[in-house]
Amino acid sequence: MGEDYPIEWDPTRYRYEQIADHIAERIASGAIPPRAALPAIDRLAAEYGVARMTIIRATEMLQERGLVRVLRGRGTFVVDPDDAG
């Protein structure tokens, strides 16, 4: 193995949940600012060392939480809380 991934995997939780939580933490801390585009699915899959479907599921979780908006053909963007309402 020996790969360096951005998070330590918890074997008791699904990886898509852990990735969604990690990205949510980065959004909350301002590391990924409002209206910023998330990297492409393929890039995130390579960064985390997981399948594309894992990233897609993580993105769906972030969308369900109201943290990102998926615009087909354009990308996935962090929701600006000032625009909500």
N, CA and C of each residue as an Amber inpcrd file, in Angstrom:
protein
   255
   0.8370000  -1.1730000   0.0000000   0.0000000   0.0000000   0.0000000
   0.8860000   1.2410000   0.0000000   1.1290000   1.8490000   1.1380000
   2.0430000   2.9680000   1.1930000   1.5720000   4.2450000   0.5280000
   0.3310000   4.3020000   0.1030000  -0.1880000   5.5090000  -0.5420000
  -0.5210000   6.5610000   0.5000000  -0.3340000   7.8220000   0.1380000
  -0.7070000   8.9270000   1.0240000  -2.0280000   9.5170000   0.5540000
  -3.0530000   9.3680000   1.3750000  -4.3540000   9.9310000   1.0690000
  -4.6510000  11.0230000   2.0780000  -5.5470000  11.9470000   1.7460000
  -5.7690000  13.1050000   2.6210000  -6.4370000  12.8000000   3.9560000
  -6.9240000  11.5790000   4.1510000  -7.5530000  11.2430000   5.4310000
  -7.1390000   9.8420000   5.8650000  -7.2500000   9.6070000   7.1670000
  -7.0410000   8.2660000   7.7240000  -8.3790000   7.5320000   7.6380000
  -8.4010000   6.3770000   6.9950000  -9.6500000   5.6400000   6.8410000
 -10.0490000   4.9520000   8.1400000 -11.3350000   5.0820000   8.4700000
 -11.9240000   4.3840000   9.6100000 -12.6090000   3.1380000   9.0460000
 -12.1330000   1.9410000   9.3710000 -12.7020000   0.7320000   8.7820000
 -14.1460000   0.4520000   9.2000000 -14.6700000   1.1790000  10.1770000
 -16.0440000   0.9500000  10.6350000 -17.0610000   1.8300000   9.9080000
 -16.5920000   2.7030000   9.0110000 -17.5030000   3.6090000   8.2900000
 -17.2740000   3.5000000   6.7890000 -18.3320000   3.7570000   6.0230000
 -18.2010000   3.7750000   4.5710000 -17.2600000   4.8960000   4.1560000
 -16.4690000   4.6190000   3.1250000 -15.5180000   5.6380000   2.6690000
 -16.2220000   6.8700000   2.1220000 -17.3630000   6.7030000   1.4520000
 -18.0420000   7.8820000   0.9200000 -18.4920000   8.8130000   2.0430000
 -18.8750000   8.2480000   3.1910000 -19.2510000   9.0830000   4.3400000
 -18.0420000   9.8540000   4.8620000 -16.9090000   9.1680000   4.9390000
 -15.6930000   9.8060000   5.4360000 -15.2270000  10.9140000   4.4950000
 -15.3400000  10.6710000   3.1910000 -14.9490000  11.6880000   2.2140000
 -15.8910000  12.8790000   2.3040000 -17.1990000  12.6180000   2.3980000
 -18.1610000  13.7170000   2.5310000 -17.8680000  14.5320000   3.7830000
 -17.5850000  13.8660000   4.8900000 -17.2590000  14.5770000   6.1310000
 -15.9830000  15.3970000   5.9810000 -14.9830000  14.8260000   5.3140000
 -13.7110000  15.5280000   5.1260000 -13.9040000  16.7860000   4.2830000
 -14.6410000  16.6660000   3.1910000 -14.8940000  17.8260000   2.3380000
 -15.7480000  18.8400000   3.0880000 -16.7400000  18.3760000   3.8580000
 -17.5780000  19.2880000   4.6540000 -16.7320000  20.0690000   5.6550000
 -15.7650000  19.4020000   6.2730000 -14.8660000  20.0890000   7.2130000
 -14.0380000  21.1490000   6.4990000 -13.5880000  20.8300000   5.2900000
 -12.8000000  21.7940000   4.5130000 -13.6570000  22.9900000   4.1100000
 -14.9350000  22.7580000   3.8160000 -15.8450000  23.8580000   3.4930000
 -16.0650000  24.7120000   4.7370000 -16.3440000  24.0810000   5.8710000
 -16.6090000  24.8050000   7.1220000 -15.4110000  25.6390000   7.5620000
 -14.2050000  25.1400000   7.3110000 -12.9960000  25.8590000   7.7360000
 -12.6210000  26.9860000   6.7870000 -13.2660000  27.0240000   5.6130000
 -12.9310000  28.0410000   4.6220000 -11.8390000  27.6110000   3.6650000
 -11.3140000  26.3990000   3.8400000 -10.2920000  25.8970000   2.9180000
 -10.8570000  25.7660000   1.5020000 -12.1510000  25.4600000   1.4210000
 -12.8710000  25.4960000   0.1440000 -13.9310000  26.5770000   0.3210000
 -13.7550000  27.7350000  -0.3060000 -14.6520000  28.8640000  -0.0560000
 -16.0000000  28.7450000  -0.7750000 -16.9910000  29.5400000  -0.3380000
 -18.2820000  29.5690000  -1.0200000 -18.1090000  29.8720000  -2.5060000
 -18.9300000  29.2230000  -3.3050000 -18.9800000  29.3640000  -4.7610000
 -17.8050000  28.7150000  -5.4810000 -16.8560000  28.1460000  -4.7410000
 -15.7220000  27.4680000  -5.3770000 -16.1830000  26.1460000  -5.9780000
 -15.5520000  25.7750000  -7.0660000 -15.8300000  24.4810000  -7.6830000
 -14.9890000  23.4100000  -7.0050000 -15.6080000  22.2770000  -6.7300000
 -14.8400000  21.1320000  -6.2530000 -14.0590000  20.5710000  -7.4420000
 -12.9460000  19.9060000  -7.1880000 -12.2320000  19.2520000  -8.2890000
 -13.1420000  18.2340000  -8.9810000 -12.7940000  17.8930000 -10.2090000
 -13.5600000  16.9200000 -10.9870000 -13.5860000  15.5670000 -10.2700000
 -14.6140000  14.7890000 -10.5620000 -14.7910000  13.4770000  -9.9360000
 -13.5520000  12.6050000 -10.1080000 -13.0030000  12.5620000 -11.3180000
 -11.8210000  11.7340000 -11.5610000 -10.6410000  12.1830000 -10.7060000
 -10.4810000  13.4770000 -10.5610000  -9.3680000  13.9960000  -9.7560000
  -9.5550000  13.6520000  -8.2790000 -10.7870000  13.8310000  -7.7730000
 -11.0580000  13.4830000  -6.3770000 -10.8730000  11.9870000  -6.1410000
 -11.3100000  11.1690000  -7.1000000 -11.1480000   9.7210000  -6.9660000
  -9.6660000   9.3610000  -6.8660000  -8.8440000   9.9960000  -7.6690000
  -7.4030000   9.7400000  -7.6140000  -6.8130000  10.2580000  -6.3060000
  -7.2540000  11.4410000  -5.8730000  -6.7370000  12.0430000  -4.6410000
  -7.0280000  11.1640000  -3.4250000  -8.2430000  10.6060000  -3.3750000
  -8.6440000   9.7830000  -2.2340000  -8.3530000   8.2960000  -2.4420000
  -7.9840000   7.9080000  -3.6570000  -7.6800000   6.5120000  -3.9320000
  -8.8970000   5.6120000  -3.9100000 -10.0160000   6.1280000  -4.4320000
 -11.2760000   5.3780000  -4.4310000 -11.8800000   5.3830000  -5.8330000
 -12.9440000   4.6150000  -6.0060000 -13.6560000   4.5650000  -7.2800000
 -14.4860000   5.8360000  -7.4850000 -14.7720000   6.1180000  -8.7380000
 -15.6020000   7.2840000  -9.0810000 -16.9520000   7.2440000  -8.3600000
 -17.5700000   6.0540000  -8.2740000 -18.8860000   5.9460000  -7.6210000
 -18.8170000   6.3640000  -6.1610000 -17.6990000   6.1330000  -5.5130000
 -17.5350000   6.5440000  -4.1170000 -17.5770000   8.0650000  -4.0200000
 -16.9170000   8.7410000  -4.9510000 -16.9240000  10.2080000  -4.9750000
 -18.3160000  10.7220000  -5.3270000 -18.9700000  10.0760000  -6.2630000
 -20.3280000  10.4950000  -6.6340000 -21.2510000  10.3900000  -5.4290000
 -21.1530000   9.3080000  -4.6750000 -22.0020000   9.1470000  -3.4820000
 -21.6560000  10.1940000  -2.4330000 -20.3770000  10.4850000  -2.2430000
 -19.9700000  11.5260000  -1.2880000 -20.5360000  12.8800000  -1.7120000
 -20.4960000  13.1600000  -3.0010000 -21.0370000  14.4200000  -3.5230000
 -22.5430000  14.4920000  -3.2980000 -23.2310000  13.3690000  -3.4910000
 -24.6750000  13.3290000  -3.2290000 -24.9640000  13.6410000  -1.7650000
 -24.1430000  13.0930000  -0.8630000 -24.3300000  13.3720000   0.5690000
 -24.1350000  14.8580000   0.8590000 -23.1170000  15.4630000   0.2560000
 -22.8710000  16.8940000   0.4570000 -24.0350000  17.7220000  -0.0800000
 -24.6060000  17.2820000  -1.1990000 -25.7550000  17.9850000  -1.7680000
 -26.9690000  17.8390000  -0.8460000 -27.1800000  16.6430000  -0.2880000
 -28.2870000  16.4250000   0.6480000 -28.1460000  17.3030000   1.8840000
 -26.9130000  17.5740000   2.2950000 -26.6500000  18.4310000   3.4540000
 -26.7530000  19.9210000   3.1130000 -26.9390000  20.2250000   1.8360000
 -27.0550000  21.6220000   1.4260000 -25.7270000  22.3510000   1.3300000
 -24.6310000  21.6050000   1.2310000 -23.3080000  22.2270000   1.1840000
 -22.8140000  22.5010000  -0.2260000 -23.2810000  21.7090000  -1.1870000
 -22.8540000  21.9000000  -2.5720000 -24.0610000  21.8310000  -3.4940000
 -23.8560000  22.3510000  -4.6880000 -24.8620000  22.2690000  -5.7430000
 -24.1840000  21.6790000  -6.9690000 -24.8050000  20.6680000  -7.5650000
 -24.2680000  20.0420000  -8.7650000 -24.9580000  20.6590000  -9.9690000
 -24.1700000  21.2220000 -10.8570000 -24.6860000  21.7900000 -12.0990000
 -24.1980000  20.9020000 -13.2350000 -25.1100000  20.1360000 -13.8080000
 -24.7440000  19.1760000 -14.8480000 -23.9510000  19.8660000 -15.9600000
 -22.8390000  19.2490000 -16.3050000 -22.0030000  19.7680000 -17.3740000
 -21.0960000  20.9160000 -16.9630000 -21.2680000  21.4300000 -15.7450000
 -20.4520000  22.5540000 -15.2790000 -19.5990000  22.1930000 -14.0840000
 -20.1270000  21.3640000 -13.1810000 -19.3520000  20.9630000 -12.0200000
 -20.1470000  21.0030000 -10.7400000 -19.4360000  20.8340000  -9.6410000
 -20.0210000  20.8490000  -8.3060000 -19.4590000  22.0460000  -7.5700000
 -20.3490000  22.8800000  -7.0310000 -19.9550000  24.1460000  -6.4320000
 -20.4140000  24.2390000  -4.9870000 -19.5780000  24.8570000  -4.1620000
 -19.9180000  25.0860000  -2.7610000 -21.0190000  26.1340000  -2.7070000
 -22.0610000  25.8550000  -1.9360000 -23.1750000  26.7840000  -1.7670000
 -22.7100000  27.9570000  -0.9040000 -23.0770000  29.1510000  -1.3180000
 -22.7890000  30.3490000  -0.5230000 -23.9470000  30.5310000   0.4460000
 -23.6950000  30.4520000   1.7670000 -24.7910000  30.5870000   2.7310000
 -25.5150000  31.9250000   2.6170000 -24.8380000  32.9470000   2.1140000
 -25.4780000  34.2560000   1.9420000 -26.5070000  34.2420000   0.8220000
 -26.4020000  33.2720000  -0.0970000 -27.3520000  33.1620000  -1.2030000
 -28.5510000  32.2970000  -0.8500000 -28.4920000  31.5960000   0.2800000
 -29.5830000  30.6950000   0.6820000 -30.7870000  31.5050000   1.1360000
 -31.9370000  30.9000000   0.9430000 -33.1290000  31.5510000   1.4530000
 -34.1130000  31.7010000   0.4420000
